[in-house]
């Protein structure tokens, strides 16, 4: 049971990092959220 909880927690953290890059800003290149009109989703664009 402990491993299941730990795995779920790790997966949750992964999804959180993907949704909110600011949490992992130190490890990730700077990105900006841009609305993709065609798919109607928010995507991360690299700030160059």
CHARMM-style PDB file with segment names, atoms N, HN, CA, C and O in Angstrom:
ATOM      1  N   UNK     1       0.836  -1.202   0.000  1.00  0.00      PROA
ATOM      2  CA  UNK     1       0.000   0.000   0.000  1.00  0.00      PROA
ATOM      3  C   UNK     1       0.876   1.261   0.000  1.00  0.00      PROA
ATOM      4  O   UNK     1       0.573   2.243  -0.676  1.00  0.00      PROA
ATOM      5  N   UNK     2       1.953   1.210   0.762  1.00  0.00      PROA
ATOM      6  HN  UNK     2       2.200   0.412   1.311  1.00  0.00      PROA
ATOM      7  CA  UNK     2       2.825   2.388   0.830  1.00  0.00      PROA
ATOM      8  C   UNK     2       3.394   2.734  -0.546  1.00  0.00      PROA
ATOM      9  O   UNK     2       3.450   3.902  -0.931  1.00  0.00      PROA
ATOM     10  N   UNK     3       3.817   1.693  -1.285  1.00  0.00      PROA
ATOM     11  HN  UNK     3       3.771   0.745  -0.972  1.00  0.00      PROA
ATOM     12  CA  UNK     3       4.410   1.956  -2.600  1.00  0.00      PROA
ATOM     13  C   UNK     3       3.367   2.552  -3.534  1.00  0.00      PROA
ATOM     14  O   UNK     3       3.677   3.439  -4.329  1.00  0.00      PROA
ATOM     15  N   UNK     4       2.126   2.067  -3.441  1.00  0.00      PROA
ATOM     16  HN  UNK     4       1.874   1.346  -2.795  1.00  0.00      PROA
ATOM     17  CA  UNK     4       1.069   2.600  -4.298  1.00  0.00      PROA
ATOM     18  C   UNK     4       0.872   4.093  -4.025  1.00  0.00      PROA
ATOM     19  O   UNK     4       0.769   4.897  -4.951  1.00  0.00      PROA
ATOM     20  N   UNK     5       0.822   4.445  -2.752  1.00  0.00      PROA
ATOM     21  HN  UNK     5       0.906   3.792  -2.000  1.00  0.00      PROA
ATOM     22  CA  UNK     5       0.643   5.854  -2.384  1.00  0.00      PROA
ATOM     23  C   UNK     5       1.824   6.678  -2.882  1.00  0.00      PROA
ATOM     24  O   UNK     5       1.647   7.777  -3.408  1.00  0.00      PROA
ATOM     25  N   UNK     6       3.034   6.137  -2.711  1.00  0.00      PROA
ATOM     26  HN  UNK     6       3.178   5.244  -2.284  1.00  0.00      PROA
ATOM     27  CA  UNK     6       4.235   6.858  -3.146  1.00  0.00      PROA
ATOM     28  C   UNK     6       4.214   7.063  -4.662  1.00  0.00      PROA
ATOM     29  O   UNK     6       4.547   8.140  -5.157  1.00  0.00      PROA
ATOM     30  N   UNK     7       3.818   6.014  -5.395  1.00  0.00      PROA
ATOM     31  HN  UNK     7       3.548   5.139  -4.993  1.00  0.00      PROA
ATOM     32  CA  UNK     7       3.762   6.121  -6.855  1.00  0.00      PROA
ATOM     33  C   UNK     7       2.724   7.160  -7.276  1.00  0.00      PROA
ATOM     34  O   UNK     7       2.985   7.987  -8.150  1.00  0.00      PROA
ATOM     35  N   UNK     8       1.563   7.114  -6.659  1.00  0.00      PROA
ATOM     36  HN  UNK     8       1.351   6.443  -5.949  1.00  0.00      PROA
ATOM     37  CA  UNK     8       0.504   8.071  -6.987  1.00  0.00      PROA
ATOM     38  C   UNK     8       0.987   9.495  -6.701  1.00  0.00      PROA
ATOM     39  O   UNK     8       0.717  10.421  -7.465  1.00  0.00      PROA
ATOM     40  N   UNK     9       1.703   9.649  -5.591  1.00  0.00      PROA
ATOM     41  HN  UNK     9       1.922   8.897  -4.971  1.00  0.00      PROA
ATOM     42  CA  UNK     9       2.222  10.972  -5.226  1.00  0.00      PROA
ATOM     43  C   UNK     9       3.228  11.449  -6.269  1.00  0.00      PROA
ATOM     44  O   UNK     9       3.202  12.610  -6.677  1.00  0.00      PROA
ATOM     45  N   UNK    10       4.118  10.547  -6.701  1.00  0.00      PROA
ATOM     46  HN  UNK    10       4.140   9.604  -6.370  1.00  0.00      PROA
ATOM     47  CA  UNK    10       5.125  10.911  -7.703  1.00  0.00      PROA
ATOM     48  C   UNK    10       4.453  11.290  -9.022  1.00  0.00      PROA
ATOM     49  O   UNK    10       4.827  12.279  -9.653  1.00  0.00      PROA
ATOM     50  N   UNK    11       3.465  10.506  -9.433  1.00  0.00      PROA
ATOM     51  HN  UNK    11       3.160   9.703  -8.921  1.00  0.00      PROA
ATOM     52  CA  UNK    11       2.744  10.799 -10.677  1.00  0.00      PROA
ATOM     53  C   UNK    11       2.023  12.141 -10.554  1.00  0.00      PROA
ATOM     54  O   UNK    11       2.028  12.946 -11.485  1.00  0.00      PROA
ATOM     55  N   UNK    12       1.407  12.368  -9.405  1.00  0.00      PROA
ATOM     56  HN  UNK    12       1.403  11.714  -8.648  1.00  0.00      PROA
ATOM     57  CA  UNK    12       0.725  13.638  -9.167  1.00  0.00      PROA
ATOM     58  C   UNK    12       1.679  14.812  -9.286  1.00  0.00      PROA
ATOM     59  O   UNK    12       1.340  15.847  -9.859  1.00  0.00      PROA
ATOM     60  N   UNK    13       2.888  14.640  -8.734  1.00  0.00      PROA
ATOM     61  HN  UNK    13       3.164  13.799  -8.268  1.00  0.00      PROA
ATOM     62  CA  UNK    13       3.882  15.709  -8.820  1.00  0.00      PROA
ATOM     63  C   UNK    13       4.294  15.934 -10.265  1.00  0.00      PROA
ATOM     64  O   UNK    13       4.481  17.074 -10.691  1.00  0.00      PROA
ATOM     65  N   UNK    14       4.437  14.846 -11.025  1.00  0.00      PROA
ATOM     66  HN  UNK    14       4.285  13.920 -10.679  1.00  0.00      PROA
ATOM     67  CA  UNK    14       4.798  14.963 -12.440  1.00  0.00      PROA
ATOM     68  C   UNK    14       3.753  15.796 -13.174  1.00  0.00      PROA
ATOM     69  O   UNK    14       4.090  16.731 -13.900  1.00  0.00      PROA
ATOM     70  N   UNK    15       2.469  15.446 -12.975  1.00  0.00      PROA
ATOM     71  HN  UNK    15       2.196  14.686 -12.385  1.00  0.00      PROA
ATOM     72  CA  UNK    15       1.402  16.170 -13.660  1.00  0.00      PROA
ATOM     73  C   UNK    15       1.381  17.632 -13.221  1.00  0.00      PROA
ATOM     74  O   UNK    15       1.150  18.534 -14.026  1.00  0.00      PROA
ATOM     75  N   UNK    16       1.625  17.848 -11.933  1.00  0.00      PROA
ATOM     76  HN  UNK    16       1.813  17.116 -11.278  1.00  0.00      PROA
ATOM     77  CA  UNK    16       1.623  19.221 -11.423  1.00  0.00      PROA
ATOM     78  C   UNK    16       2.713  20.034 -12.091  1.00  0.00      PROA
ATOM     79  O   UNK    16       2.499  21.185 -12.472  1.00  0.00      PROA
ATOM     80  N   UNK    17       3.893  19.425 -12.233  1.00  0.00      PROA
ATOM     81  HN  UNK    17       4.067  18.490 -11.924  1.00  0.00      PROA
ATOM     82  CA  UNK    17       5.018  20.124 -12.854  1.00  0.00      PROA
ATOM     83  C   UNK    17       4.696  20.421 -14.316  1.00  0.00      PROA
ATOM     84  O   UNK    17       5.050  21.483 -14.829  1.00  0.00      PROA
ATOM     85  N   UNK    18       4.023  19.482 -14.988  1.00  0.00      PROA
ATOM     86  HN  UNK    18       3.735  18.620 -14.571  1.00  0.00      PROA
ATOM     87  CA  UNK    18       3.679  19.699 -16.392  1.00  0.00      PROA
ATOM     88  C   UNK    18       2.648  20.820 -16.530  1.00  0.00      PROA
ATOM     89  O   UNK    18       2.705  21.613 -17.470  1.00  0.00      PROA
ATOM     90  N   UNK    19       1.709  20.879 -15.588  1.00  0.00      PROA
ATOM     91  HN  UNK    19       1.663  20.234 -14.824  1.00  0.00      PROA
ATOM     92  CA  UNK    19       0.668  21.895 -15.671  1.00  0.00      PROA
ATOM     93  C   UNK    19       1.197  23.267 -15.263  1.00  0.00      PROA
ATOM     94  O   UNK    19       0.842  24.285 -15.858  1.00  0.00      PROA
ATOM     95  N   UNK    20       2.039  23.280 -14.252  1.00  0.00      PROA
ATOM     96  HN  UNK    20       2.328  22.453 -13.768  1.00  0.00      PROA
ATOM     97  CA  UNK    20       2.548  24.542 -13.714  1.00  0.00      PROA
ATOM     98  C   UNK    20       4.072  24.552 -13.729  1.00  0.00      PROA
ATOM     99  O   UNK    20       4.698  24.224 -12.721  1.00  0.00      PROA
ATOM    100  N   UNK    21       4.679  24.923 -14.856  1.00  0.00      PROA
ATOM    101  HN  UNK    21       4.171  25.189 -15.675  1.00  0.00      PROA
ATOM    102  CA  UNK    21       6.136  24.891 -14.990  1.00  0.00      PROA
ATOM    103  C   UNK    21       6.842  25.794 -13.987  1.00  0.00      PROA
ATOM    104  O   UNK    21       8.032  25.610 -13.729  1.00  0.00      PROA
ATOM    105  N   UNK    22       6.133  26.769 -13.414  1.00  0.00      PROA
ATOM    106  HN  UNK    22       5.166  26.918 -13.622  1.00  0.00      PROA
ATOM    107  CA  UNK    22       6.777  27.692 -12.483  1.00  0.00      PROA
ATOM    108  C   UNK    22       7.330  26.956 -11.265  1.00  0.00      PROA
ATOM    109  O   UNK    22       8.310  27.392 -10.660  1.00  0.00      PROA
ATOM    110  N   UNK    23       6.692  25.830 -10.906  1.00  0.00      PROA
ATOM    111  HN  UNK    23       5.896  25.475 -11.397  1.00  0.00      PROA
ATOM    112  CA  UNK    23       7.180  25.048  -9.770  1.00  0.00      PROA
ATOM    113  C   UNK    23       8.576  24.523 -10.039  1.00  0.00      PROA
ATOM    114  O   UNK    23       9.387  24.409  -9.120  1.00  0.00      PROA
ATOM    115  N   UNK    24       8.863  24.202 -11.291  1.00  0.00      PROA
ATOM    116  HN  UNK    24       8.204  24.295 -12.038  1.00  0.00      PROA
ATOM    117  CA  UNK    24      10.156  23.622 -11.647  1.00  0.00      PROA
ATOM    118  C   UNK    24      10.960  24.608 -12.490  1.00  0.00      PROA
ATOM    119  O   UNK    24      11.763  24.212 -13.334  1.00  0.00      PROA
ATOM    120  N   UNK    25      10.733  25.888 -12.249  1.00  0.00      PROA
ATOM    121  HN  UNK    25      10.080  26.210 -11.563  1.00  0.00      PROA
ATOM    122  CA  UNK    25      11.351  26.913 -13.096  1.00  0.00      PROA
ATOM    123  C   UNK    25      12.869  26.840 -13.048  1.00  0.00      PROA
ATOM    124  O   UNK    25      13.543  27.133 -14.036  1.00  0.00      PROA
ATOM    125  N   UNK    26      13.403  26.448 -11.896  1.00  0.00      PROA
ATOM    126  HN  UNK    26      12.856  26.209 -11.094  1.00  0.00      PROA
ATOM    127  CA  UNK    26      14.858  26.413 -11.766  1.00  0.00      PROA
ATOM    128  C   UNK    26      15.472  25.361 -12.678  1.00  0.00      PROA
ATOM    129  O   UNK    26      16.576  25.542 -13.191  1.00  0.00      PROA
ATOM    130  N   UNK    27      14.750  24.259 -12.877  1.00  0.00      PROA
ATOM    131  HN  UNK    27      13.853  24.112 -12.461  1.00  0.00      PROA
ATOM    132  CA  UNK    27      15.293  23.167 -13.677  1.00  0.00      PROA
ATOM    133  C   UNK    27      14.887  23.266 -15.144  1.00  0.00      PROA
ATOM    134  O   UNK    27      15.507  22.641 -16.005  1.00  0.00      PROA
ATOM    135  N   UNK    28      13.859  24.044 -15.427  1.00  0.00      PROA
ATOM    136  HN  UNK    28      13.356  24.552 -14.727  1.00  0.00      PROA
ATOM    137  CA  UNK    28      13.331  24.093 -16.786  1.00  0.00      PROA
ATOM    138  C   UNK    28      13.667  25.428 -17.437  1.00  0.00      PROA
ATOM    139  O   UNK    28      13.807  26.436 -16.744  1.00  0.00      PROA
ATOM    140  N   UNK    29      13.796  25.446 -18.755  1.00  0.00      PROA
ATOM    141  HN  UNK    29      13.682  24.628 -19.318  1.00  0.00      PROA
ATOM    142  CA  UNK    29      13.996  26.712 -19.464  1.00  0.00      PROA
ATOM    143  C   UNK    29      12.756  27.588 -19.313  1.00  0.00      PROA
ATOM    144  O   UNK    29      11.660  27.073 -19.095  1.00  0.00      PROA
ATOM    145  N   UNK    30      12.916  28.894 -19.425  1.00  0.00      PROA
ATOM    146  HN  UNK    30      13.807  29.313 -19.602  1.00  0.00      PROA
ATOM    147  CA  UNK    30      11.765  29.795 -19.260  1.00  0.00      PROA
ATOM    148  C   UNK    30      10.710  29.554 -20.340  1.00  0.00      PROA
ATOM    149  O   UNK    30      11.021  29.503 -21.530  1.00  0.00      PROA
ATOM    150  N   UNK    31       9.480  29.409 -19.912  1.00  0.00      PROA
ATOM    151  HN  UNK    31       9.228  29.450 -18.945  1.00  0.00      PROA
ATOM    152  CA  UNK    31       8.396  29.193 -20.867  1.00  0.00      PROA
ATOM    153  C   UNK    31       7.289  30.204 -20.608  1.00  0.00      PROA
ATOM    154  O   UNK    31       7.205  30.797 -19.533  1.00  0.00      PROA
ATOM    155  N   UNK    32       6.449  30.388 -21.610  1.00  0.00      PROA
ATOM    156  HN  UNK    32       6.518  29.906 -22.483  1.00  0.00      PROA
ATOM    157  CA  UNK    32       5.304  31.277 -21.475  1.00  0.00      PROA
ATOM    158  C   UNK    32       4.077  30.521 -21.959  1.00  0.00      PROA
ATOM    159  O   UNK    32       4.107  29.883 -23.012  1.00  0.00      PROA
ATOM    160  N   UNK    33       2.996  30.594 -21.188  1.00  0.00      PROA
ATOM    161  HN  UNK    33       2.971  31.112 -20.334  1.00  0.00      PROA
ATOM    162  CA  UNK    33       1.768  29.911 -21.578  1.00  0.00      PROA
ATOM    163  C   UNK    33       1.100  30.665 -22.724  1.00  0.00      PROA
ATOM    164  O   UNK    33       0.851  31.867 -22.633  1.00  0.00      PROA
ATOM    165  N   UNK    34       0.817  29.940 -23.797  1.00  0.00      PROA
ATOM    166  HN  UNK    34       1.020  28.964 -23.871  1.00  0.00      PROA
ATOM    167  CA  UNK    34       0.162  30.550 -24.959  1.00  0.00      PROA
ATOM    168  C   UNK    34      -1.047  29.686 -25.326  1.00  0.00      PROA
ATOM    169  O   UNK    34      -0.953  28.460 -25.367  1.00  0.00      PROA
ATOM    170  N   UNK    35      -2.164  30.329 -25.588  1.00  0.00      PROA
ATOM    171  HN  UNK    35      -2.240  31.325 -25.555  1.00  0.00      PROA
ATOM    172  CA  UNK    35      -3.381  29.598 -25.933  1.00  0.00      PROA
ATOM    173  C   UNK    35      -3.310  29.130 -27.379  1.00  0.00      PROA
ATOM    174  O   UNK    35      -3.145  29.933 -28.298  1.00  0.00      PROA
ATOM    175  N   UNK    36      -3.437  27.816 -27.567  1.00  0.00      PROA
ATOM    176  HN  UNK    36      -3.570  27.164 -26.820  1.00  0.00      PROA
ATOM    177  CA  UNK    36      -3.456  27.252 -28.921  1.00  0.00      PROA
ATOM    178  C   UNK    36      -4.897  27.328 -29.419  1.00  0.00      PROA
ATOM    179  O   UNK    36      -5.762  26.592 -28.946  1.00  0.00      PROA
ATOM    180  N   UNK    37      -5.149  28.217 -30.373  1.00  0.00      PROA
ATOM    181  HN  UNK    37      -4.446  28.815 -30.757  1.00  0.00      PROA
ATOM    182  CA  UNK    37      -6.520  28.471 -30.816  1.00  0.00      PROA
ATOM    183  C   UNK    37      -7.168  27.232 -31.433  1.00  0.00      PROA
ATOM    184  O   UNK    37      -8.340  26.947 -31.185  1.00  0.00      PROA
ATOM    185  N   UNK    38      -6.394  26.498 -32.240  1.00  0.00      PROA
ATOM    186  HN  UNK    38      -5.443  26.730 -32.441  1.00  0.00      PROA
ATOM    187  CA  UNK    38      -6.970  25.364 -32.961  1.00  0.00      PROA
ATOM    188  C   UNK    38      -7.407  24.260 -32.003  1.00  0.00      PROA
ATOM    189  O   UNK    38      -8.505  23.717 -32.124  1.00  0.00      PROA
ATOM    190  N   UNK    39      -6.523  23.934 -31.040  1.00  0.00      PROA
ATOM    191  HN  UNK    39      -5.631  24.375 -30.942  1.00  0.00      PROA
ATOM    192  CA  UNK    39      -6.840  22.832 -30.126  1.00  0.00      PROA
ATOM    193  C   UNK    39      -7.489  23.331 -28.845  1.00  0.00      PROA
ATOM    194  O   UNK    39      -7.967  22.542 -28.030  1.00  0.00      PROA
ATOM    195  N   UNK    40      -7.502  24.676 -28.672  1.00  0.00      PROA
ATOM    196  HN  UNK    40      -7.114  25.317 -29.334  1.00  0.00      PROA
ATOM    197  CA  UNK    40      -8.116  25.294 -27.499  1.00  0.00      PROA
ATOM    198  C   UNK    40      -7.488  24.782 -26.203  1.00  0.00      PROA
ATOM    199  O   UNK    40      -8.190  24.455 -25.246  1.00  0.00      PROA
ATOM    200  N   UNK    41      -6.151  24.716 -26.190  1.00  0.00      PROA
ATOM    201  HN  UNK    41      -5.581  24.981 -26.968  1.00  0.00      PROA
ATOM    202  CA  UNK    41      -5.439  24.328 -24.974  1.00  0.00      PROA
ATOM    203  C   UNK    41      -4.276  25.288 -24.755  1.00  0.00      PROA
ATOM    204  O   UNK    41      -3.841  25.989 -25.668  1.00  0.00      PROA
ATOM    205  N   UNK    42      -3.789  25.297 -23.525  1.00  0.00      PROA
ATOM    206  HN  UNK    42      -4.143  24.727 -22.783  1.00  0.00      PROA
ATOM    207  CA  UNK    42      -2.629  26.126 -23.211  1.00  0.00      PROA
ATOM    208  C   UNK    42      -1.372  25.317 -23.472  1.00  0.00      PROA
ATOM    209  O   UNK    42      -1.259  24.167 -23.046  1.00  0.00      PROA
ATOM    210  N   UNK    43      -0.420  25.934 -24.183  1.00  0.00      PROA
ATOM    211  HN  UNK    43      -0.511  26.867 -24.529  1.00  0.00      PROA
ATOM    212  CA  UNK    43       0.838  25.254 -24.474  1.00  0.00      PROA
ATOM    213  C   UNK    43       1.994  26.122 -23.986  1.00  0.00      PROA
ATOM    214  O   UNK    43       1.876  27.343 -23.883  1.00  0.00      PROA
ATOM    215  N   UNK    44       3.114  25.463 -23.688  1.00  0.00      PROA
ATOM    216  HN  UNK    44       3.210  24.471 -23.772  1.00  0.00      PROA
ATOM    217  CA  UNK    44       4.302  26.179 -23.236  1.00  0.00      PROA
ATOM    218  C   UNK    44       5.165  26.536 -24.433  1.00  0.00      PROA
ATOM    219  O   UNK    44       5.563  25.667 -25.208  1.00  0.00      PROA
ATOM    220  N   UNK    45       5.446  27.804 -24.573  1.00  0.00      PROA
ATOM    221  HN  UNK    45       5.123  28.510 -23.943  1.00  0.00      PROA
ATOM    222  CA  UNK    45       6.353  28.248 -25.632  1.00  0.00      PROA
ATOM    223  C   UNK    45       7.649  28.713 -24.978  1.00  0.00      PROA
ATOM    224  O   UNK    45       7.635  29.424 -23.973  1.00  0.00      PROA
ATOM    225  N   UNK    46       8.766  28.300 -25.564  1.00  0.00      PROA
ATOM    226  HN  UNK    46       8.777  27.723 -26.380  1.00  0.00      PROA
ATOM    227  CA  UNK    46      10.056  28.734 -25.035  1.00  0.00      PROA
ATOM    228  C   UNK    46      10.232  30.231 -25.242  1.00  0.00      PROA
ATOM    229  O   UNK    46       9.922  30.755 -26.312  1.00  0.00      PROA
ATOM    230  N   UNK    47      10.721  30.911 -24.233  1.00  0.00      PROA
ATOM    231  HN  UNK    47      10.972  30.486 -23.363  1.00  0.00      PROA
ATOM    232  CA  UNK    47      11.032  32.331 -24.362  1.00  0.00      PROA
ATOM    233  C   UNK    47      12.480  32.440 -24.808  1.00  0.00      PROA
ATOM    234  O   UNK    47      13.401  32.098 -24.066  1.00  0.00      PROA
ATOM    235  N   UNK    48      12.668  32.917 -26.020  1.00  0.00      PROA
ATOM    236  HN  UNK    48      11.920  33.195 -26.623  1.00  0.00      PROA
ATOM    237  CA  UNK    48      14.029  33.010 -26.567  1.00  0.00      PROA
ATOM    238  C   UNK    48      14.510  34.450 -26.463  1.00  0.00      PROA
ATOM    239  OT1 UNK    48      15.632  34.757 -26.866  1.00  0.00      PROA
TER     240      UNK     48
END
